[in-house]
Amino acid sequence: MRKIIGKGVAAAIAARAFRYTRAAQMTMWSLTLPQVAATLAATLVGFQTVNAGGQRLIDERILDVVFVLIVVTATLGPIMTQRYAPLMLAASEKRAFKKSA
């Protein structure tokens, strides 16, 4: 959950700093959400790593949580992009039209 919120906060800060529209902010956030390959690789390495006592670095409960996070972000990212990217483009075209007029 922190990953999702953290990326949303980062997108909000960048949007404010560069004066992006709300649609551009949400598109930026949606495009940064899914990081399935890196998350899965790091999690599997952690799950397979054991200490001298034979305990796994990441237990099955954490592995399950990471899988849920992967499914949520891999689903939410494209849905949000599909919703907000067209709004961002429409706002951009509207600004370009106003500048040319």
OpenMM code with the backbone's topology and positions (N, CA, C; nanometers):
from openmm import Vec3, app, unit

residues = "MET ARG LYS ILE ILE GLY LYS GLY VAL ALA ALA ALA ILE ALA ALA ARG ALA PHE ARG TYR THR ARG ALA ALA GLN MET THR MET TRP SER LEU THR LEU PRO GLN VAL ALA ALA THR LEU ALA ALA THR LEU VAL GLY PHE GLN THR VAL ASN ALA GLY GLY GLN ARG LEU ILE ASP GLU ARG ILE LEU ASP VAL VAL PHE VAL LEU ILE VAL VAL THR ALA THR LEU GLY PRO ILE MET THR GLN ARG TYR ALA PRO LEU MET LEU ALA ALA SER GLU LYS ARG ALA PHE LYS LYS SER ALA".split()
positions = [
    Vec3(0.0821, -0.1196, 0.0000),
    Vec3(0.0000, 0.0000, 0.0000),
    Vec3(0.0864, 0.1258, 0.0000),
    Vec3(0.1974, 0.1205, 0.0748),
    Vec3(0.2864, 0.2369, 0.0775),
    Vec3(0.3428, 0.2674, -0.0599),
    Vec3(0.3671, 0.1596, -0.1369),
    Vec3(0.4204, 0.1772, -0.2716),
    Vec3(0.3223, 0.2559, -0.3571),
    Vec3(0.1967, 0.2224, -0.3493),
    Vec3(0.0941, 0.2894, -0.4294),
    Vec3(0.0796, 0.4355, -0.3857),
    Vec3(0.0711, 0.4569, -0.2568),
    Vec3(0.0570, 0.5929, -0.2039),
    Vec3(0.1814, 0.6761, -0.2319),
    Vec3(0.2976, 0.6159, -0.2126),
    Vec3(0.4232, 0.6867, -0.2370),
    Vec3(0.4370, 0.7338, -0.3806),
    Vec3(0.3985, 0.6497, -0.4733),
    Vec3(0.4054, 0.6890, -0.6138),
    Vec3(0.3023, 0.7970, -0.6453),
    Vec3(0.1880, 0.7914, -0.5791),
    Vec3(0.0877, 0.8958, -0.5969),
    Vec3(0.1365, 1.0299, -0.5443),
    Vec3(0.2022, 1.0278, -0.4299),
    Vec3(0.2578, 1.1515, -0.3724),
    Vec3(0.3679, 1.2064, -0.4628),
    Vec3(0.4538, 1.1201, -0.5127),
    Vec3(0.5608, 1.1640, -0.6031),
    Vec3(0.5029, 1.2269, -0.7299),
    Vec3(0.3989, 1.1672, -0.7847),
    Vec3(0.3343, 1.2229, -0.9042),
    Vec3(0.2719, 1.3584, -0.8727),
    Vec3(0.2126, 1.3721, -0.7545),
    Vec3(0.1514, 1.4999, -0.7153),
    Vec3(0.2571, 1.6085, -0.6999),
    Vec3(0.3697, 1.5734, -0.6410),
    Vec3(0.4783, 1.6717, -0.6235),
    Vec3(0.5332, 1.7146, -0.7589),
    Vec3(0.5576, 1.6189, -0.8465),
    Vec3(0.6085, 1.6513, -0.9798),
    Vec3(0.5078, 1.7351, -1.0581),
    Vec3(0.3805, 1.6988, -1.0480),
    Vec3(0.2766, 1.7736, -1.1190),
    Vec3(0.2707, 1.9175, -1.0703),
    Vec3(0.2838, 1.9359, -0.9429),
    Vec3(0.2801, 2.0725, -0.8881),
    Vec3(0.4042, 2.1513, -0.9297),
    Vec3(0.5197, 2.0849, -0.9249),
    Vec3(0.6453, 2.1519, -0.9599),
    Vec3(0.6490, 2.1943, -1.1065),
    Vec3(0.5928, 2.1112, -1.1938),
    Vec3(0.5974, 2.1396, -1.3367),
    Vec3(0.4652, 2.1916, -1.3922),
    Vec3(0.3705, 2.2198, -1.3024),
    Vec3(0.2398, 2.2747, -1.3379),
    Vec3(0.1635, 2.1873, -1.4372),
    Vec3(0.1614, 2.0576, -1.4088),
    Vec3(0.0859, 1.9634, -1.4917),
    Vec3(-0.0610, 1.9673, -1.4516),
    Vec3(-0.1448, 1.9268, -1.5437),
    Vec3(-0.2876, 1.9169, -1.5149),
    Vec3(-0.3116, 1.7953, -1.4256),
    Vec3(-0.4297, 1.7895, -1.3703),
    Vec3(-0.4677, 1.6741, -1.2874),
    Vec3(-0.4650, 1.5453, -1.3699),
    Vec3(-0.5113, 1.5535, -1.4937),
    Vec3(-0.5105, 1.4356, -1.5809),
    Vec3(-0.3678, 1.3897, -1.6085),
    Vec3(-0.2760, 1.4833, -1.6288),
    Vec3(-0.1353, 1.4472, -1.6515),
    Vec3(-0.0757, 1.3849, -1.5256),
    Vec3(-0.1096, 1.4383, -1.4102),
    Vec3(-0.0628, 1.3829, -1.2830),
    Vec3(-0.1099, 1.2393, -1.2660),
    Vec3(-0.2367, 1.2159, -1.2916),
    Vec3(-0.2918, 1.0822, -1.2750),
    Vec3(-0.2348, 0.9849, -1.3777),
    Vec3(-0.2099, 1.0324, -1.4990),
    Vec3(-0.1478, 0.9475, -1.6003),
    Vec3(-0.0060, 0.9105, -1.5582),
    Vec3(0.0682, 1.0080, -1.5082),
    Vec3(0.2041, 0.9818, -1.4611),
    Vec3(0.2021, 0.8773, -1.3496),
    Vec3(0.1096, 0.8916, -1.2580),
    Vec3(0.0979, 0.7965, -1.1474),
    Vec3(0.0644, 0.6570, -1.1995),
    Vec3(-0.0311, 0.6504, -1.2907),
    Vec3(-0.0740, 0.5199, -1.3413),
    Vec3(0.0367, 0.4488, -1.4178),
    Vec3(0.1225, 0.5241, -1.4843),
    Vec3(0.2305, 0.4622, -1.5613),
    Vec3(0.3454, 0.4141, -1.4724),
    Vec3(0.3547, 0.4658, -1.3512),
    Vec3(0.4622, 0.4212, -1.2611),
    Vec3(0.4194, 0.3065, -1.1703),
    Vec3(0.2907, 0.2791, -1.1619),
    Vec3(0.2431, 0.1754, -1.0697),
    Vec3(0.2948, 0.0345, -1.0985),
    Vec3(0.2687, -0.0206, -1.2157),
    Vec3(0.3071, -0.1607, -1.2354),
    Vec3(0.4574, -0.1775, -1.2560),
    Vec3(0.5204, -0.2517, -1.1684),
    Vec3(0.6613, -0.2894, -1.1824),
    Vec3(0.6697, -0.4377, -1.1480),
    Vec3(0.6029, -0.5166, -1.2269),
    Vec3(0.5861, -0.6578, -1.1962),
    Vec3(0.7172, -0.7334, -1.2005),
    Vec3(0.7949, -0.7159, -1.3055),
    Vec3(0.9159, -0.7968, -1.3237),
    Vec3(1.0164, -0.7757, -1.2115),
    Vec3(1.0482, -0.6520, -1.1811),
    Vec3(1.1476, -0.6237, -1.0772),
    Vec3(1.0986, -0.6683, -0.9395),
    Vec3(0.9730, -0.6423, -0.9103),
    Vec3(0.9168, -0.6816, -0.7813),
    Vec3(0.9154, -0.8329, -0.7657),
    Vec3(0.8737, -0.9016, -0.8700),
    Vec3(0.8682, -1.0475, -0.8655),
    Vec3(1.0075, -1.1078, -0.8523),
    Vec3(1.1032, -1.0580, -0.9270),
    Vec3(1.2397, -1.1110, -0.9207),
    Vec3(1.3002, -1.0920, -0.7825),
    Vec3(1.2885, -0.9718, -0.7281),
    Vec3(1.3452, -0.9445, -0.5955),
    Vec3(1.2771, -1.0286, -0.4880),
    Vec3(1.1469, -1.0461, -0.4996),
    Vec3(1.0730, -1.1243, -0.4010),
    Vec3(1.1113, -1.2716, -0.4059),
    Vec3(1.1235, -1.3255, -0.5245),
    Vec3(1.1606, -1.4662, -0.5366),
    Vec3(1.3028, -1.4924, -0.4873),
    Vec3(1.3942, -1.4000, -0.5119),
    Vec3(1.5304, -1.4142, -0.4586),
    Vec3(1.5256, -1.4113, -0.3065),
    Vec3(1.4510, -1.3181, -0.2510),
    Vec3(1.4370, -1.3107, -0.1057),
    Vec3(1.3725, -1.4345, -0.0464),
    Vec3(1.2758, -1.4911, -0.1175),
    Vec3(1.2074, -1.6113, -0.0696),
    Vec3(1.3005, -1.7321, -0.0717),
    Vec3(1.3861, -1.7397, -0.1708),
    Vec3(1.4767, -1.8542, -0.1821),
    Vec3(1.6030, -1.8395, -0.0981),
    Vec3(1.6285, -1.7220, -0.0452),
    Vec3(1.7470, -1.6986, 0.0366),
    Vec3(1.7201, -1.7425, 0.1805),
    Vec3(1.8108, -1.8210, 0.2350),
    Vec3(1.7970, -1.8680, 0.3727),
    Vec3(1.9203, -1.8271, 0.4528),
    Vec3(1.9006, -1.8035, 0.5812),
    Vec3(2.0132, -1.7689, 0.6678),
    Vec3(2.0780, -1.8965, 0.7225),
    Vec3(2.1763, -1.8809, 0.8097),
    Vec3(2.2485, -1.9961, 0.8648),
    Vec3(2.1562, -2.0879, 0.9445),
    Vec3(2.0494, -2.0313, 1.0011),
    Vec3(1.9543, -2.1103, 1.0782),
    Vec3(1.8492, -2.1801, 0.9929),
    Vec3(1.8534, -2.1597, 0.8617),
    Vec3(1.7585, -2.2231, 0.7719),
    Vec3(1.6284, -2.1459, 0.7538),
    Vec3(1.6211, -2.0254, 0.8081),
    Vec3(1.5000, -1.9434, 0.7941),
    Vec3(1.5077, -1.8622, 0.6648),
    Vec3(1.3937, -1.8531, 0.5981),
    Vec3(1.3864, -1.7740, 0.4745),
    Vec3(1.3903, -1.6246, 0.5063),
    Vec3(1.4517, -1.5490, 0.4161),
    Vec3(1.4551, -1.4039, 0.4307),
    Vec3(1.3133, -1.3472, 0.4206),
    Vec3(1.2334, -1.4031, 0.3295),
    Vec3(1.0929, -1.3641, 0.3119),
    Vec3(1.0090, -1.4896, 0.3301),
    Vec3(0.9149, -1.4849, 0.4216),
    Vec3(0.8320, -1.6037, 0.4454),
    Vec3(0.7127, -1.6074, 0.3489),
    Vec3(0.6342, -1.7140, 0.3565),
    Vec3(0.5220, -1.7334, 0.2642),
    Vec3(0.4151, -1.6258, 0.2790),
    Vec3(0.3955, -1.5759, 0.3982),
    Vec3(0.2949, -1.4711, 0.4196),
    Vec3(0.3329, -1.3436, 0.3436),
    Vec3(0.4588, -1.3045, 0.3527),
    Vec3(0.5060, -1.1860, 0.2806),
    Vec3(0.5008, -1.2110, 0.1301),
    Vec3(0.5352, -1.3317, 0.0885),
    Vec3(0.5280, -1.3679, -0.0529),
    Vec3(0.3856, -1.3498, -0.1051),
    Vec3(0.2870, -1.3922, -0.0279),
    Vec3(0.1468, -1.3759, -0.0671),
    Vec3(0.1082, -1.2284, -0.0776),
    Vec3(0.1548, -1.1485, 0.0162),
    Vec3(0.1252, -1.0048, 0.0144),
    Vec3(0.1849, -0.9404, -0.1104),
    Vec3(0.3063, -0.9789, -0.1448),
    Vec3(0.3705, -0.9238, -0.2640),
    Vec3(0.2941, -0.9645, -0.3892),
    Vec3(0.2479, -1.0870, -0.3955),
    Vec3(0.1692, -1.1305, -0.5111),
    Vec3(0.0401, -1.0501, -0.5233),
    Vec3(-0.0245, -1.0219, -0.4134),
    Vec3(-0.1459, -0.9391, -0.4165),
    Vec3(-0.1119, -0.7989, -0.4653),
    Vec3(-0.0022, -0.7439, -0.4160),
    Vec3(0.0420, -0.6107, -0.4590),
    Vec3(0.0687, -0.6096, -0.6088),
    Vec3(0.1329, -0.7134, -0.6598),
    Vec3(0.1617, -0.7222, -0.8033),
    Vec3(0.0321, -0.7255, -0.8832),
    Vec3(-0.0634, -0.8063, -0.8407),
    Vec3(-0.1908, -0.8162, -0.9129),
    Vec3(-0.2655, -0.6827, -0.9101),
    Vec3(-0.2682, -0.6189, -0.7948),
    Vec3(-0.3396, -0.4904, -0.7830),
    Vec3(-0.2756, -0.3839, -0.8710),
    Vec3(-0.1432, -0.3688, -0.8625),
    Vec3(-0.0780, -0.2639, -0.9409),
    Vec3(-0.0783, -0.2945, -1.0898),
    Vec3(-0.0666, -0.4225, -1.1264),
    Vec3(-0.0684, -0.4592, -1.2684),
    Vec3(-0.2076, -0.4415, -1.3285),
    Vec3(-0.3100, -0.4412, -1.2461),
    Vec3(-0.4468, -0.4190, -1.2928),
    Vec3(-0.4833, -0.2708, -1.2874),
    Vec3(-0.4509, -0.2081, -1.1775),
    Vec3(-0.4876, -0.0683, -1.1562),
    Vec3(-0.4164, 0.0269, -1.2526),
    Vec3(-0.2888, 0.0031, -1.2800),
    Vec3(-0.2110, 0.0909, -1.3680),
    Vec3(-0.2727, 0.1068, -1.5059),
    Vec3(-0.2953, -0.0025, -1.5790),
    Vec3(-0.3555, 0.0117, -1.7119),
    Vec3(-0.4972, 0.0703, -1.7104),
    Vec3(-0.5752, 0.0382, -1.6091),
    Vec3(-0.7108, 0.0935, -1.6002),
    Vec3(-0.7046, 0.2450, -1.5827),
    Vec3(-0.6166, 0.2898, -1.4933),
    Vec3(-0.6022, 0.4344, -1.4716),
    Vec3(-0.5475, 0.5041, -1.5960),
    Vec3(-0.4516, 0.4411, -1.6626),
    Vec3(-0.3950, 0.5003, -1.7841),
    Vec3(-0.5026, 0.5139, -1.8912),
    Vec3(-0.5836, 0.4118, -1.9070),
    Vec3(-0.6910, 0.4158, -2.0066),
    Vec3(-0.7894, 0.5280, -1.9762),
    Vec3(-0.8096, 0.5570, -1.8494),
    Vec3(-0.9042, 0.6619, -1.8100),
    Vec3(-0.8446, 0.8016, -1.8233),
    Vec3(-0.7206, 0.8219, -1.7757),
    Vec3(-0.6660, 0.9565, -1.7651),
    Vec3(-0.5824, 1.0026, -1.8845),
    Vec3(-0.5210, 0.9127, -1.9592),
    Vec3(-0.4393, 0.9553, -2.0735),
    Vec3(-0.5212, 1.0316, -2.1779),
    Vec3(-0.6407, 0.9855, -2.2154),
    Vec3(-0.7201, 1.0644, -2.3109),
    Vec3(-0.7569, 1.2036, -2.2573),
    Vec3(-0.7823, 1.2139, -2.1274),
    Vec3(-0.8131, 1.3448, -2.0679),
    Vec3(-0.6911, 1.4360, -2.0750),
    Vec3(-0.5729, 1.3790, -2.0523),
    Vec3(-0.4498, 1.4566, -2.0601),
    Vec3(-0.4291, 1.5072, -2.2027),
    Vec3(-0.4497, 1.4208, -2.3008),
    Vec3(-0.4333, 1.4612, -2.4402),
    Vec3(-0.5342, 1.5682, -2.4801),
    Vec3(-0.6568, 1.5531, -2.4344),
    Vec3(-0.7605, 1.6527, -2.4664),
    Vec3(-0.7241, 1.7887, -2.4074),
    Vec3(-0.6740, 1.7900, -2.2844),
    Vec3(-0.6338, 1.9161, -2.2212),
    Vec3(-0.5158, 1.9777, -2.2955),
    Vec3(-0.4238, 1.8952, -2.3404),
    Vec3(-0.3080, 1.9429, -2.4145),
    Vec3(-0.3500, 2.0042, -2.5479),
    Vec3(-0.4413, 1.9388, -2.6169),
    Vec3(-0.4913, 1.9912, -2.7442),
    Vec3(-0.5674, 2.1224, -2.7234),
    Vec3(-0.6399, 2.1313, -2.6145),
    Vec3(-0.7163, 2.2529, -2.5837),
    Vec3(-0.6203, 2.3699, -2.5602),
    Vec3(-0.5108, 2.3444, -2.4856),
    Vec3(-0.4107, 2.4492, -2.4620),
    Vec3(-0.3427, 2.4911, -2.5914),
    Vec3(-0.3123, 2.3943, -2.6766),
    Vec3(-0.2467, 2.4251, -2.8045),
    Vec3(-0.3381, 2.5083, -2.8934),
    Vec3(-0.4678, 2.4772, -2.8907),
    Vec3(-0.5649, 2.5537, -2.9696),
    Vec3(-0.5738, 2.6967, -2.9185),
    Vec3(-0.5738, 2.7144, -2.7868),
    Vec3(-0.5827, 2.8504, -2.7289),
    Vec3(-0.4590, 2.9330, -2.7652),
    Vec3(-0.3418, 2.8697, -2.7665),
    Vec3(-0.2176, 2.9413, -2.7999),
    Vec3(-0.2159, 2.9846, -2.9458),
    Vec3(-0.2720, 2.9031, -3.0330),
    Vec3(-0.2692, 2.9354, -3.1768),
    Vec3(-0.3770, 3.0377, -3.2137),
    Vec3(-0.4772, 3.0516, -3.1302),
    Vec3(-0.5876, 3.1440, -3.1625),
    Vec3(-0.5573, 3.2863, -3.1263),
] * unit.nanometer
topology = app.Topology()
chain = topology.addChain("A")
for resn in residues:
    res = topology.addResidue(resn, chain)
    for name in ("N", "CA", "C"):
        topology.addAtom(name, app.Element.getBySymbol(name[0]), res)
